[in-house]
Amino acid sequence: MGLREFLKSASATIKLARKPTREEFKQAMKIVAIGVSAIGLITFVIKFLALAIQGA
């Protein structure tokens, strides 16, 4: 894929894109917040178990 084809593809993608509605944005932010919280909780549990096993 050359530069010309890439720019053509990128241009077509940008033309199709639209700004999300307020509700779509809120839903996306909720999903991101849940994902970040889940990863943080998993990390906390692993760290806590590692400390418990080491006896620190």
Order of alpha helices (4+ residues) and beta strands (2+ residues): alpha-alpha
